[in-house]
Amino acid sequence: MTTPTLAGIGHDLDALYAAIEEQQGEITPEQEASLDALLGAEADKVDAYAWRIKQATVDADALAAQIASIETDVLAVLAAKRRARVAVADRLKARALGYMEERGETALKGATWTLAIQRNGTRALEVTEEDPEKWPPELVRVTTAIDRAAVHRTLRESGAETVESVESEERTVLARLAPAGTHLRVR
């Protein structure tokens, strides 16, 4: 038995809504039954996604605890298993997030779980110049590496979007704050 995908359910809902709109909002009993079935299937699929994400995350966390307590060749095997579970959770999150963004949804409710798009708390730092000689000294570590934490903190505290080179003749953007991304939260 093949169950429909979340995207397939969404496409079927779009088609049904379009048909109802063509009828000036008049809903036939068959359409109402289809709408109820599709919305129920969507809620069931949301719960299935959330359960798998939660389960994969719990498994990954449990494996992380095992990895920390074992100092043998088993570490490599457990680390690979953990990476696989994290990849499962990440892949499901990406698929659900893509589905929700495609449909313009910020939250989807299942009977048990809710999937919600949440803005990331911190904006990612995109360093566009890796030459530490071009950076202001307070944003460079003594090891002559760029102190990304200091750059991030300085940009956040100053309200600036970019860091420019210290060269007086030619100003070059060394780093900029990337737009805040999104991630999927299971509540």
Summary of the structure (lengths in Angstrom):
residues: 187
radius of gyration: 24.0
end to end distance: 29.1
largest distance: 73.3
contacts: 485
relative contact order: 0.12
helix: 56%
strand: 14%
